[in-house]
Amino acid sequence: MHISGIQQIGIGVANVQAAWKWYRQHFQMDIPIFEEAAEAALMTPYTGGKVHSRHAVLALNSQGGGGMEIWQYTSRKAREAAFEQQLGDLGIQIAKIKSRNVAATYHELLAKKAHLLGGISKNPAGQAHFYVSDPYGNIFEVVEGTSWFKKDKQTLGGVYGAVIGVSDIDKSLEVYSDILGYDEIVYDKWGTFDDFAVLNSGTASFRRVLLRHKQARKGSFSRLLGRSELELLQVTSRQPKKIFQDRYWGDLGFIHLCFDIYGMGELRSICASKGFPFTVDSSSQMNTFDMGEAAGNFAYIEDPDGTLIEFVETHKIPILKKWNWYLDLRKRNPQKPLPNWMLKTLSWNRVRD
């Protein structure tokens, strides 16, 4: 079993086409891997026991990094939280996006009239970063990236990780370090932090731990997805709330963090042995799950606070849709990265505004 990297972060929105256009124009997430309207039949544990319909797009950035699964209910109206989210609440709070030049990216987004939250600041490791909000209130942190699939004129790459609110960091490490392999602690700090001051309730007291993985990831998409990092955030001066309390998966906000993996059977055993069994498992019902233009198997676990972590074992992806060229990954060595030239052909499907 191995993890190839962060495949995508799920974002629940009210209008998938409008949201994707914004992410294309501001974050260059313009390469569609799939776009599909279907029922989310296997997700009933998180949709009130009822099958609901949705329209979803998985989009990537040509320079690499994780993608965005932009997700809209079509059978019901997506709900927002009944309370104003505060920093340290439980769940995925912020998506990290990588940049080759943080200052240049800041000015690019400023010129595009994006909603920047303050200026450039430094995290406890002394690294420059800044925060930006999309039109729907989702917050993104732009950080300096350490690995790149290729370099274009743009400075932004794809998803680089997330900031996740937890109630007990030490307990949460059983998932994020022991299962997901984030085995390097960049910093472990307690107190108040100047760089949080621009965020709602950012002047509270926190414990924050930044995690990375010491070894490079393996697998077909490891070069494309690249390295990543997670920051665990525990508020110590108030009682946090669950961001998705009394709401469904797919409602507004960051709905899951997804990892591309190989070896679903072995991973199932590992997660169960550590006390985090699969709560959804497509492979228990079918050999492969068809996502229209892509196929594979997927599963979910919950971290100790109920935050959803998805695993996808990819079987088929489109290389060049207009020529009906698809790649079956089950016929190749799962340890070996796909050649760069083949992955670069994904850009031929780019959507341009």
N, C-alpha and C positions, 0 to 999 in steps of 0.2 A: 504494500500500500504506500502511496505517496501523494502529497499535495503539490499541485503545480503552481498555485497562487490564488489570489483573489480573482474570481471570474467576474463578479459583478456585485453591485449593491442595488437592492430593490427599492424603488421609490414609488409610493402610492400617490397618484395625482388624480385630479378631476377631469382633465382633458389631455389624453396621451399625445395627440398630435401637436397641440400648442406647447406642451412641456418639452417634447423632443426637439421642436424647432428652437426653443430657447437654449437647450443644452448643446445643440449643434452650433448655434451662432456664438455662444459664449465659452463653451468648454470643448468645442470641436469633437463632440461625440457623434460622428456622422457616418460611421460604418455599421449598417444593420447586419446582425447575424441572423436574427429572425424577427418577423412581425406576424403576430397571430391573434385572431379572435377565437376564443374557445371557452369551454367550461373548465373551471378549476376543480375537477371532480374529486381529486385525492386530498384536497386541502380542507375538507369539512371539519376536522378537529379545530381549525382556526377560523371558520366562517359560520359559526353558529349551528353546525350540524347540517347545513343546507348547501347544496351545490349552487355556486354562483358563477356567472359568466364574466369574462374580462377581455380586454384588448391589451396586449403587451408588445413592447419593442425592446430587444436587447441591442444596444449600440456600443461601439468601441471607438477609441481614439487611435489614429494611425501610428502614433509614436509609442504605443504600448501602454501597459497598465490595465487595471480592471475596467470593466464596462459598467453601464447602467441599465438595469432592467426597469423600464418606465412602464407603469402598471396602472390600468384604470378599470374599475368596475363598470360593467355595462348592464347588469341586472339589478343594481341598487345604487343609491347615491353614497359615495364615499364620505365617511364621517371624519371630522377633525376632533382632536382631544377636547374634552369638556373643560379643561383648565389651561392656563398659559404655561407652556413648558419652561422650566427653569434649568439652568446648568446643573448637572448632577442627577437629574431625573433618570430613571432606569430604562435603558434601551439604547438604541443607536441614535446619538445626538447630532453628530457631525460626520460628514463624509470628507475624507482627505483626498486631495487631487495633487498630483506632482507637477512641478515646474522645473524647467532648466535654468530659469532666472526669475526669482520671486519678485524682485523690483520691477522688471520688465513686464511680467504678467499683471502686476498691480496696475500699472499705467495703461496696459491694453484693456483691462476690464473697466478702468475708470473712463477711458475714451468711449467704451460701449455703453456707458451709463448704467453699469451694474450697481447693485446696492452693496457697496463696500461697508463693512462694519469696522470703522476706525482705520488706522494706518497699519504699516508694517511694524511688527513687534518681534520679540525673541522669546522662544520657549525656554524652559529651565536648562536645556542643553546648549543654549546660546545660538540656536538656529533661527533664521528669519522665517516668518510666516505671517499670514493675514487671513481674515475671515470675510466671506462674501455670502449673501443670501440670494436665493433664487426668488422669483416673483411669488412663490407659494409659501415662503417662510422657512424653507429647508436651508440649513447652514452648511457651507463648505469651507474647509481649511486648505489653503494653498501652501504647500511645503516644498522644500528642495528635494527633488527626486535623485536617487542614487543609481538607478538602472534604466536604460532606454533601449527599446527595440530598434528604433531608427530615429533620425532627426529630420524634422521638417522645418519650415520657416516659423511655425507657431512655437510658442514657449511652453504651452500646457500639454501635459500628457493625460493619461487616464486615472482611474481611481487607484489610490495608493494606500488606502486603509480607512480607519474610522476611529472616532472617539465614542466610547461606549460607557454609559453610566451604569455602575454596579453598586450593590449594597455592601459587598465584602470583597475587596480585591484579592485577598489571599485565597478565598474559596473560588473565585472566578478564574484564577490561574490554572485550576484543574482542567478547564476547558481551553483557555487561550494559549497556555504554554504546553500542557501535557498532551492535549489532543491536536491542536492546530499548529504546534511547533514553534511558537514565538518564545524562544529560549534565551533571548538576550534582553536584559533590563538596561535600557539606556539611562533612565533616571527613575528614582522613586522618591518623590518629594511630598512634604506636608506643608500646609499653610495657605496663605493667600497669594495670588499671582497677578502681576500687572497685565500680562497678555490676555487674561480672562476678563478684564474690566469692561470691554466693549460688548460682552455677552450678557444676556438676561440672568441676573443673580450671580454674575461672575465675580463679585466681591466677597462671596462666601468663602468658607474654609474648606479645603479639599485635600485628599491624597490623590496624587496623579502618578501613574506608572506608564512609561513609554516602552513598548515591546517591539523588538525586531527579531528576525531569525538569523542565526549565525551562518548556516549553510545555505547555499543557493538552492532553489526549488528544482525538482525534477519533473519530467514529463513532456507531453506533446506541446503544451502551450506555455511552458516555463519561460522561454525567451520573450514571448509576447507579453505575458502578464507581469513578469519581473518581480523584483523585491517589493515588500510592503511593510507596513507598521501598524500597530494598534495602540491607542492610548486608553487605558482604563482609568475611570474617574469616579472617585468616591467622595460625596459631599459629607463633611463631618460636622457641619453647623446647623443642619436641619434634617427633617425626615423626607427622603425623596419619594416621588410618586412614579408609578409605572406609566410610561408614555402611552402604551397601548391598553391600559386598563379599560375594560368594558368596550373594547373596539375589536374589529376583525383585522386579521392579516389582510393587507391590500388597502386598508384605509389610509388616510393622508399621512405622509411622512416616510421615514426610512423603515422599510418593513422587514428586511433581512440582510444579512451579509453572506454571500455565496462563495464557496471555494471549489475550484476545479480539482478533481481527485481521480486517482486510479485505484481500484481494489475496493469496491463498495462492500463486498462480503467481509473482508478483513476489518475494514473501518467499522462496520456494524458491531463486530465482536469487541473491538477496542473501546468504542463508546459505551457499550453495555457494561463492560468490565469496570469502567471508571464511574459508573452511576449516571450516565447520560445517554439512555437508550434512544434509538430512532423513534420519533413520534409520528413521522410520515415516511413511507418507504415505497417508492414506485416499483422497485424491483421485486417486491413481495407479491405483486399482482400482474406483472408483465415483463417480458424480456427486454423491451426498450420502450421508452415513452416518446411518442411522436410529437414534436413541437412545430410541425409544419415544415419549415425549412431546415430544421436541425432535429436531432434525436439523441436520446441518452437515458440515463436513470438519475433520479434525484432522491434525496432524503433530507430530513430536518432533525436537528436536536435543539434543545433549549439550554441556554446557560443557566446558572443558578437563580437568575432573576426572571427567567422566561423569555429573554431575548432570543430570537430565532436565528440559527446558523444553518445555512443550506449547503449541501454537498451535491455536486453534479459530476457524474461520470459520462463524459461526452462520447457518443458513438458515431455521429455523423454531423458534418458541418458543410455549408455551401461554400465553394471556392469561387465559382463563377456561375451565377444563377442563370444568366441568359443563354449559356451553353449547356445548362443542366449538368454542371460539373460539381459533384459532391465527393467528399473524402470520408471513407469508412475507417475510423481509427482503430477498430477492432482487428484490423488486418496488419497492424504494424507494431513494432517494439514499443511498449508503453513508457519505457524509461527514456527513450530517445526523443529529443526535441524535434519538432517539425522543422524542415529547412526554412531559412529566412525567406527565400524567393517564393515559397508556397504561401507563407503567411502574408507576405506583402500583396499577394493577389487579392486578399480580402478588401484592399482599398479600391479595387475596381468596382465594387458595389457602393461606393461612397455616394451619399445624398448631398447635393450642393444646393444652397439657397441663393 
